[in-house]
């Protein structure tokens, strides 16, 4: 196992620097949400219904989920570096396709191709686990995603400003330029970290049952998926709530939209600081509970007749805080069940998380209307948050059973 002490910045014979990992994962996050404040204007440009335009989120997430199933095993077999390079190059081509699209159907096709950038999100986590142990991995992943949280926090705000000044296409011009820069950074700084790779897919597949039979692996996956599911439902529904229910323009919607990222950054800082000391399971439990708590408060405020854009987006910081505690720790847990399959575990866990997110994003978009207001979205988010609490209780119970069996 390599360590963070081996790192030399901009030397591809060593593991990547933490700044590089932040940027690799950050572009993945930015491509997901920078254009969200532009959805109403994009619907008008393509003369498409808003619900059809909203598929640019759910279809992206769906393809994203499918790709993660393959990205992880391929990187375990062939290495992290070549997969990252191919992912960045294909992302640039897909983004250019989005810019040149003349119809909503062509745009949505290239938007799905853009999901290839998920290689960055999957492999930045796997690279950390290649380098350090489980408890330290949670802390390092926490710091990486704390830095990454800045991107989705400012992304919608930047997207709203670019839309107002230059039109929605400016968001995709920015993404294309960042994709080119990212390819150059990967080429210069990312050394191979998957040292003990299987010699063939057959050898690799023989290790799968141990991973797939682990109840702890599936418990951590569920905790991560349900906790983040609340956020993905938010991605699908919040642009409608902000623009239609509260009448916000793209610039103000972009500013409000980043509220969960503030909490997410704080949660990741807490993870990076305390996971090694507290342990991953208590951190996940606190995170899932805080997400549910914030949503309960938001619903109560709305039913009391005091719901506003300030209360709606303000309480979403609890969802971000919860995700900042849950996702790095749950990810470390699932990657540590079988460290030699860290890429596979990261991809499968991410696919479950993103696939569920795609469904919830589409569901949120389909259930909202001017008549319903924000209520369907809030209830969907609360239900998934409660399931996240149940998932980590399952993991804790399973670990206690294992401890009893080992003592016996």
Secondary structure, DSSP 8 states (H G I E B T S, - for coil): ---GGG--TT-TTS---HHHHHHHHHHHHHHHHTTGGGHHHHHHHTT--HHHHTHHHHHHHHHHHHHHHHHHHHHHHH-HHHHHHHHHHHHHHHHHHHHH--SHHHHHHHHHHHGGGHHHHHHHHHHHHHHS-HHHHHHHHHHHHHHHHHHHHHHHHHHHHHHHHH-THHHHHHHHHHHHHHHHHHHHH------S--SSHHHHHTTHHHHHT-HHHHHHHHHHHHHHHHHHHHHHHHHHIIIIIS---HHHHHHHHTHHHHHHHHHHHHHHHHHHHH-HHHHHHHHHHHHHHHHHHHHHHHHTT---HHHHHHHHHHHHHHHHHHHHHHHHHHHTSSGGGHHHHHHHHHHHHHHHHHHHHHHHHHH--TTTTTHHHHHHHHHHHHHHHHHHHHHHHHHHHHHHHHH-
